[in-house]
Every structure is written in C-alpha cells, then in structure tokens.
Amino acid sequence: MDGKSLNITEDLISKLKEIIPGAFTEDKINVEQLKQVLGESISTDTDRYQLTWAGKNEAYKVLQIPTTETLAPNFNGSVNWDDAENIFIEGENLKVLKALQKSYYGKVKFISIDPPYNTGSDSFIYPDNFSETKEEYLKKLGEKDEEGYMTREGLFRPNRKENGQFHSNWLSMMLPRLFLARNLLKEDGAILIHIDEHEQANLSLLLNEIFGEDNLIGNIIWDKGNPKGDAMGIAYQHESILVYAKNKEKFLSETDLSRKKKNAERMLKKASELYKLLNTIDIPAEVKKVHKEFNLPDEILTKAKRKFTLEEINSQFNTWIKKQGLSGGEAAYNKIDENGNVYRLVSMAWPNKKKAPDDYFVPLIHPVTNKACPLPQRGWRFPTSTMKELLDKGEIVFGADHTVQPQRKYLLKENMSENLPSILFYGGSDDSLLRNLDLEFENPKPVEFTKSLIQAFTKPYSSDIVLDFFAGSGTTAHAVIECNKSDNGNRRFICVQLPEKIDEDSDMFKKGFVSIAELTTERIKRVFTNSNASQAQKLNFNNKKPIGFRSFVLTASNFKIWRGDMISSEEELLNQISMFNDSIKSNSASINILWELVLKSGLPLTEKIEKVELDKSEIIYLTEGHRMAFCLDKFTPEIQAKIIELAPSVFICLDSLFNKDDRNKTNTQLKLQDNGIEFKTL
Ligand SMILES: C[S@@+](CC[C@H](N)C(=O)[O-])C[C@H]1O[C@@H](n2cnc3c(N)ncnc32)[C@H](O)[C@@H]1O
C-alpha cells in the first residue's frame, strides 16, 4: 500500500503490456517496435481529424497525478450505517474519483451525470490554471494548511463567458473526470450524460475520444415541452442525453435497454372492462341521455336496445385510446380480439430495398375465400417455415377477403416493455415532491424521469452500482431508492457532491444549511427515513428494500506525506525525518485511519467491519471473510494471540505501536508468518 490513488499511467502501461508485450524494451514502450507491430494502423499524419483545445495536454497531466487524499466516515450524515449499501461522498469529484479507483475499478454498472452545462453563469468550477507545469500543479494539490499550501478554495474559480478559454476550460475539467469514470465502469457498463446546447457538440467529440466512437449507444433528446423563455434565437425546449458504453457489444448483450410501457396496465384494464360487455344487451348512452333530457316515451329505449358486439367494443376502445395522451408505441395497440386480447397489426413486408429470397414469396391463402392474398412487392419478412408457424399460432390476421394483405398480430400483454426511444417526453417538475421533504433546490432533475432511465440501464437484482459524481440535490440517489421500492431491486448508489456554498439569501441558507452537499445529505436522509418508516408500517417482509447510506467526506490523508519537494536544506531534511518517526498525523482518529486503510487496500466503502474488543483499547478491526485485520490503538501479546485465532489473510498494524521495539516486531512477523498470515506495518 503506497497511500496514493491508482497510478493511471502505470495502469495503462500494464494493460498495453498485457496486449502487446513485444512493444516493450526494458520496461519502457519502444515506439518504433509499437509502430512495427501495428503496421498501417498507426497514423503519423499531423494533418488529421482530431479534437484539440488550449490546455488539453495539461488536462491529461492532471489526470495522471495521483491523490493521497482519503475519505473519512461521517456517521451523523448517514442512515443505518451497519446495513447500508449506498454511499454519499462530500468532496471535489476529481479527487474523489481518484480515491475510488482502487476500490471500484471495473465495478460500476451505470454512471449518470448532470455536469454544469457551462452556461457562463452556472456553478462550473475549474482548476484555475492549466498551463502550469505538472510539478507546480502537484504542489498546489498537495497537503494544505499545515504545510502552508494553497487551499482548495483558492484553487477554483467560476468560469465566465468573457474568459478567453471558455470552452477549453470546460473540456479540461471534463476530460480527466470522464477518463476516471470510464475506469470505474464494468465491461458491460454505460455512462449517461445530460447536456444542453452550450457544450453538446464538444462533449460528443470528447466522449468519442475517451470511450471510442464505436461505443456510442445513442443520443437521446429529452423534450421538456417548455421552450426557454429567455431565448435570443431558437427557443430550446430539449436537452441532450449522450450515452456511451465501456464496451458496446458487452453492454448490449447484458442490457435490454427497455422500459415498461407506462400506460399498458391501464389499457389492459379498460379492454377487460369493455370485453366483459360482449353479447350483453345494452342501450347506447346517447339514447339514454336524450330520453332523459326530453322525457321521451320508454319504447324509444326498448327500440334502441342492441347486443354489444366486438365491433362496438373496438369502436369504444378506439375512442378511449385517442383521449388518453398515449405514446405512439402504446396507441398502436388499439384493437381487441375475440379472446379479449389487446393487439396491434404490423406489416410483414420485407424491410430491405433489395428483394427477399424466393422462399419469402409463398402467398397466404385467405381462410374464407380460399384465394391467394396479395404479396408484398419485395416479399415477406420471414421464410415460409416461419410464416407457417405464425399462422398456426394465430398470429397472422387476414382482412375481410383475399384482396387485403394479411398482417402480423402483436399482443400487448406479451409486449409490456418497449425499447428506449431516442425522444423522451417529460415536462414535470419536482418542486412539490421536494416541498414535501421540506427542502428546496434550484433546477433538480425529476426523480420519475431519472428513475425510468436507471431502470432501462440497470437490472433490478444484480446489485448494480449507479454512480453520480455531480450529484447536486441527490436526484440520482432518490431515484435509485424509488427504483428499488417499485421492483424490490437491490441497486446501489454512490453519489458525490462538492460542498459548494449555497446562496446566503436563499431560504435553505436561512434554515441553517451552508453547502449543497449538506442539503443533498439531508434529502437522502429524509427519503430513507420516510421510506423505511412506511415499509415498516406495511409490515411487508418481502419488500423492505430502502435501508440506508453511509456518508463520507473527502479529507487529507491521516498519514504524513514525504515532501521531497520541500527539502532544500539540511535542516528541512532533518525536519522531514523527525516527522516520520511516527507516520500518523497527530490529530488523526483511529476510525478515520481505519477507513483510509480500507479504501487504500481496495476494499469497498460498504465493507462490513467487525470490531473485536479485548478490552477498551485493545481493538482489532476485522473485514468481511477475515480478509484483513487492522490494529491501530495498541498491540499486546493478547492481540497477537487473537489475531492468530482469527486468522486473517493480512494483518496491518501501525508501526508506532511497537514503540521502536524491533525485536518484538520481528518476532510477531515470524509468528504470524508461521500461521500463514501476511504482516504489514505502516
Ligand atoms: C447541474 S448540477 C446537478 C443537478 C442534479 N442532477 C440534480 O438533480 O439536482 C451540478 C452539480 O455539480 C456540482 N459540482 C460542480 N463541480 C463539481 C466538482 N468538481 N465536484 C463535485 N461536484 C461538483 C455542483 O455543485 C452542482 O450541484
């Protein structure tokens, strides 16, 4: 354990080495050999299509700088810590994404982000100066306060339109974050990014560079149904949602990208109500109305009596369908068959421009007239064997006679889901939902809409992790909870939000909230608390999903960091050496050190840690499956014996607990080794 986040360059080199070992000489990439191996696939032409901007190189350097920062638990900001499967992190997302690399590399199924759109007035915060050298930047990102380095607050400024590098700054901000996000995705994972007209074109190109054009899943238009009132030109009423997979083929093989037809249940219910009337005797509603209004004789009613036919049922169903505001895909299911099934008709014509093979031209015979029905010009969509199967299953519908071309029948009950279309309509706002939680946010994304996207991109029962590192008000967290509530799923979220100060004139500030992250935490807390309470009330033991979340805060490492860059005299060198007599910073709490070790060992933040207490200060922290044990307060012969009994694979102990007694340390090492336990000191 080196106390740092994953080294991105080393990670890439090791991957390249795995695929092309021949391109390395003495552990360094041999460019000439690489060119030889890849032959014509290497482009050396300087005059080529590419995305470039001022500061791109520096943005890659920023990506490569590891962080030593860590995450400290915030028990007060959590709900049901022990059983929680969800995570909220307060902190700057670049550092958080770096800190998460070891624990969550390749573990996240779905990333959904809504970054600042770079409108010139939004809360886009970016590192001030990308033109400095890597060393200068490293220095700024280093430890703050104690060593007197610049604080994070000093490092960030809002991006304004007057700024000469307006788009460049935004791209430089997005590049390292997207790169790190991609690392966290599972091979079958995908990322979804909300964006508006300000940066959509640039973002598409950047995503092509980081994820590869071939991994584009699609560009969804979200029609909000409400054009912007302050538009100078075209009034935008939509936003874009760009979706990329880590590996499109794997993603599509694992994810069906479908969503439930919103109104399907309601349509089936209406059809069943109408179908129950089949063959009953009825008086049309209009006749009854006129009879009553004009006080007409009763024989009018008797004369108007009629048997309820399937045609009548279909006509009433059709009228109802037209009034419901259904999506095109839903409204097409506008027919009811003789068994009461709702269905739609679809052409069976060969879809391509070229003619179908001969086997696709066998005519269908009309069941009543016994004559051949017309064939589509370029043939049927299916070969004769499939057409016969469909016919046997009753899935082909004929017209009144042989002059009508037969069509395929799709039953609604067998097609309750539909593929996510490229245009989504959602115009609602969550103002009242948040008011019910007694909270307010500026422009939160709607939970219902976010929920439908999460459901399309994740599976309910695969413990899929959903990550949002521009969490804002915490809509993603809220939507994950709602998804699990509605399908009893076990999706989990990780949300990251900067402690950005909220407007001092806002009601929320007056109510005592200082930062957006505080508001986000409070929202998630209230959603969990309310959901847990209502689940408990229902006493439904099969469905009690919402449980809780663990809250963490990005902080400086608890370990002293060797500052070679500060040593310019013998005195400073001695200073650094004396600091390292104890590697732990003086004000570090054991619990924070523990979670730093958990994170930097690559364990998840949801790890369940058992506290084995021999007495008050003799504590062993044991991770799941006895993979690791930590000792941070005191080391005694009793602890040593207990460790041997618990038999973890690795035992990590603070070096200072041996009080410079090297003999004791060596003996411990040998004893643990004899018992198959790897021993490490820090
Ligand atoms: C557009 S808002 C997200 C809104 C969110 N989708 C919702 O429904 O409320 C973007 C959020 O990202 C946060 N943010 C901006 N830069 C950040 C950074 N470097 N690290 C973490 N959060 C950041 C901002 O504070 C802001 O709350």
The ligand as a MOL file (V3000), in Angstrom:
LIG
                    3D

  0  0  0     0  0            999 V3000
M  V30 BEGIN CTAB
M  V30 COUNTS 27 29 0 0 0
M  V30 BEGIN ATOM
M  V30 1 C -26.1830 20.6210 -12.7140 0
M  V30 2 S -25.9610 20.2820 -11.0730 0 CHG=1
M  V30 3 C -26.6150 18.6600 -10.8520 0
M  V30 4 C -28.0500 18.6740 -10.5160 0
M  V30 5 C -28.6030 17.3130 -10.1710 0
M  V30 6 N -28.7150 16.4630 -11.3200 0
M  V30 7 C -29.9530 17.4240 -9.5020 0
M  V30 8 O -30.9150 16.8030 -9.9330 0
M  V30 9 O -30.0450 18.1690 -8.5290 0 CHG=-1
M  V30 10 C -24.2270 20.0230 -10.9820 0
M  V30 11 C -23.7250 19.8800 -9.5660 0
M  V30 12 O -22.3560 19.5020 -9.6360 0
M  V30 13 C -21.6710 20.1220 -8.5700 0
M  V30 14 N -20.2440 20.2100 -8.9370 0
M  V30 15 C -19.6480 21.0660 -9.7970 0
M  V30 16 N -18.3220 20.8330 -9.8540 0
M  V30 17 C -18.0830 19.8030 -9.0190 0
M  V30 18 C -16.9130 19.1110 -8.6390 0
M  V30 19 N -15.7160 19.4320 -9.1380 0
M  V30 20 N -17.0230 18.0980 -7.7380 0
M  V30 21 C -18.2320 17.7370 -7.2170 0
M  V30 22 N -19.3770 18.3780 -7.5420 0
M  V30 23 C -19.3110 19.3930 -8.4270 0
M  V30 24 C -22.3090 21.4820 -8.4140 0
M  V30 25 O -22.1430 21.9230 -7.0840 0
M  V30 26 C -23.7730 21.1740 -8.7480 0
M  V30 27 O -24.5030 20.9630 -7.5860 0
M  V30 END ATOM
M  V30 BEGIN BOND
M  V30 1 1 1 2
M  V30 2 1 2 3
M  V30 3 1 2 10
M  V30 4 1 3 4
M  V30 5 1 4 5
M  V30 6 1 5 6
M  V30 7 1 5 7
M  V30 8 2 7 8
M  V30 9 1 7 9
M  V30 10 1 10 11
M  V30 11 1 11 12
M  V30 12 1 11 26
M  V30 13 1 12 13
M  V30 14 1 13 14
M  V30 15 1 13 24
M  V30 16 1 14 15
M  V30 17 1 14 23
M  V30 18 2 15 16
M  V30 19 1 16 17
M  V30 20 1 17 18
M  V30 21 2 17 23
M  V30 22 1 18 19
M  V30 23 2 18 20
M  V30 24 1 20 21
M  V30 25 2 21 22
M  V30 26 1 22 23
M  V30 27 1 24 25
M  V30 28 1 24 26
M  V30 29 1 26 27
M  V30 END BOND
M  V30 END CTAB
M  END
